[in-house]
Amino acid sequence: MAYVSELMIAHPEAKSFAELEQFVAQAARDGEIHLYMDVKPEYPDTPQKWEVRLEQVFYMAEAPRK
């Protein structure tokens, strides 16, 4: 299980929500099967529906490539 807080701690170089999305996608590609939204990312560009965005990124990244 990937936690948003753990991804943020593991990647302090991420300075934007867009960068966090890349690490979320990588976690899915690395084999994580669940994403837990335990904290709201406090980046200046964090959208209102941030949970939906991260879920989409996570599940699209783990989808098999055609």
ChimeraX commands (.cxc) that place a marker at each C-alpha (Angstrom):
marker #1 position 0.00,0.00,0.00 radius 0.5
marker #1 position 1.32,3.42,-0.96 radius 0.5
marker #1 position 0.57,6.32,1.38 radius 0.5
marker #1 position 0.55,9.86,0.01 radius 0.5
marker #1 position 2.44,11.03,3.12 radius 0.5
marker #1 position 5.16,8.39,2.64 radius 0.5
marker #1 position 5.58,9.33,-1.02 radius 0.5
marker #1 position 5.95,12.98,-0.03 radius 0.5
marker #1 position 8.52,12.12,2.67 radius 0.5
marker #1 position 10.44,9.82,0.34 radius 0.5
marker #1 position 10.58,12.51,-2.36 radius 0.5
marker #1 position 11.24,15.87,-0.69 radius 0.5
marker #1 position 12.47,17.14,-4.04 radius 0.5
marker #1 position 8.83,17.27,-5.23 radius 0.5
marker #1 position 7.79,20.92,-5.11 radius 0.5
marker #1 position 4.47,20.67,-6.95 radius 0.5
marker #1 position 1.39,18.49,-7.20 radius 0.5
marker #1 position 2.37,17.62,-10.76 radius 0.5
marker #1 position 5.66,16.20,-9.51 radius 0.5
marker #1 position 3.84,14.21,-6.81 radius 0.5
marker #1 position 1.63,12.73,-9.53 radius 0.5
marker #1 position 4.75,11.33,-11.19 radius 0.5
marker #1 position 5.80,9.58,-7.98 radius 0.5
marker #1 position 2.29,8.21,-7.49 radius 0.5
marker #1 position 2.36,6.78,-11.01 radius 0.5
marker #1 position 5.79,5.26,-10.37 radius 0.5
marker #1 position 4.53,3.59,-7.18 radius 0.5
marker #1 position 1.77,1.93,-9.21 radius 0.5
marker #1 position 4.22,0.80,-11.89 radius 0.5
marker #1 position 6.47,-0.59,-9.13 radius 0.5
marker #1 position 3.67,-2.92,-8.02 radius 0.5
marker #1 position 1.74,-1.05,-5.32 radius 0.5
marker #1 position -1.93,-2.02,-5.56 radius 0.5
marker #1 position -3.53,0.45,-3.15 radius 0.5
marker #1 position -3.15,4.20,-2.67 radius 0.5
marker #1 position -4.11,5.61,0.72 radius 0.5
marker #1 position -4.98,9.32,0.91 radius 0.5
marker #1 position -3.80,10.00,4.45 radius 0.5
marker #1 position -2.82,13.67,4.03 radius 0.5
marker #1 position -3.68,16.50,1.67 radius 0.5
marker #1 position -0.62,17.62,-0.30 radius 0.5
marker #1 position 0.04,21.27,0.52 radius 0.5
marker #1 position 1.58,22.30,-2.79 radius 0.5
marker #1 position 0.56,25.64,-4.34 radius 0.5
marker #1 position -0.93,23.83,-7.35 radius 0.5
marker #1 position -2.91,21.16,-5.44 radius 0.5
marker #1 position -6.37,21.04,-7.05 radius 0.5
marker #1 position -9.61,20.95,-5.06 radius 0.5
marker #1 position -10.36,17.38,-6.13 radius 0.5
marker #1 position -6.82,16.17,-5.49 radius 0.5
marker #1 position -7.94,12.72,-4.32 radius 0.5
marker #1 position -9.66,12.03,-7.64 radius 0.5
marker #1 position -6.63,13.20,-9.60 radius 0.5
marker #1 position -4.24,10.98,-7.63 radius 0.5
marker #1 position -6.55,7.97,-7.96 radius 0.5
marker #1 position -6.73,8.47,-11.71 radius 0.5
marker #1 position -2.96,8.78,-12.03 radius 0.5
marker #1 position -2.43,5.71,-9.84 radius 0.5
marker #1 position -4.89,3.43,-11.60 radius 0.5
marker #1 position -4.03,4.56,-15.11 radius 0.5
marker #1 position -0.33,3.94,-14.46 radius 0.5
marker #1 position -0.94,0.38,-13.33 radius 0.5
marker #1 position -3.15,-0.45,-16.31 radius 0.5
marker #1 position -1.49,-2.87,-18.73 radius 0.5
marker #1 position -0.02,-1.24,-21.81 radius 0.5
marker #1 position -1.49,-2.18,-25.20 radius 0.5
marker link #1:1,2 radius 0.2
marker link #1:2,3 radius 0.2
marker link #1:3,4 radius 0.2
marker link #1:4,5 radius 0.2
marker link #1:5,6 radius 0.2
marker link #1:6,7 radius 0.2
marker link #1:7,8 radius 0.2
marker link #1:8,9 radius 0.2
marker link #1:9,10 radius 0.2
marker link #1:10,11 radius 0.2
marker link #1:11,12 radius 0.2
marker link #1:12,13 radius 0.2
marker link #1:13,14 radius 0.2
marker link #1:14,15 radius 0.2
marker link #1:15,16 radius 0.2
marker link #1:16,17 radius 0.2
marker link #1:17,18 radius 0.2
marker link #1:18,19 radius 0.2
marker link #1:19,20 radius 0.2
marker link #1:20,21 radius 0.2
marker link #1:21,22 radius 0.2
marker link #1:22,23 radius 0.2
marker link #1:23,24 radius 0.2
marker link #1:24,25 radius 0.2
marker link #1:25,26 radius 0.2
marker link #1:26,27 radius 0.2
marker link #1:27,28 radius 0.2
marker link #1:28,29 radius 0.2
marker link #1:29,30 radius 0.2
marker link #1:30,31 radius 0.2
marker link #1:31,32 radius 0.2
marker link #1:32,33 radius 0.2
marker link #1:33,34 radius 0.2
marker link #1:34,35 radius 0.2
marker link #1:35,36 radius 0.2
marker link #1:36,37 radius 0.2
marker link #1:37,38 radius 0.2
marker link #1:38,39 radius 0.2
marker link #1:39,40 radius 0.2
marker link #1:40,41 radius 0.2
marker link #1:41,42 radius 0.2
marker link #1:42,43 radius 0.2
marker link #1:43,44 radius 0.2
marker link #1:44,45 radius 0.2
marker link #1:45,46 radius 0.2
marker link #1:46,47 radius 0.2
marker link #1:47,48 radius 0.2
marker link #1:48,49 radius 0.2
marker link #1:49,50 radius 0.2
marker link #1:50,51 radius 0.2
marker link #1:51,52 radius 0.2
marker link #1:52,53 radius 0.2
marker link #1:53,54 radius 0.2
marker link #1:54,55 radius 0.2
marker link #1:55,56 radius 0.2
marker link #1:56,57 radius 0.2
marker link #1:57,58 radius 0.2
marker link #1:58,59 radius 0.2
marker link #1:59,60 radius 0.2
marker link #1:60,61 radius 0.2
marker link #1:61,62 radius 0.2
marker link #1:62,63 radius 0.2
marker link #1:63,64 radius 0.2
marker link #1:64,65 radius 0.2
marker link #1:65,66 radius 0.2
view
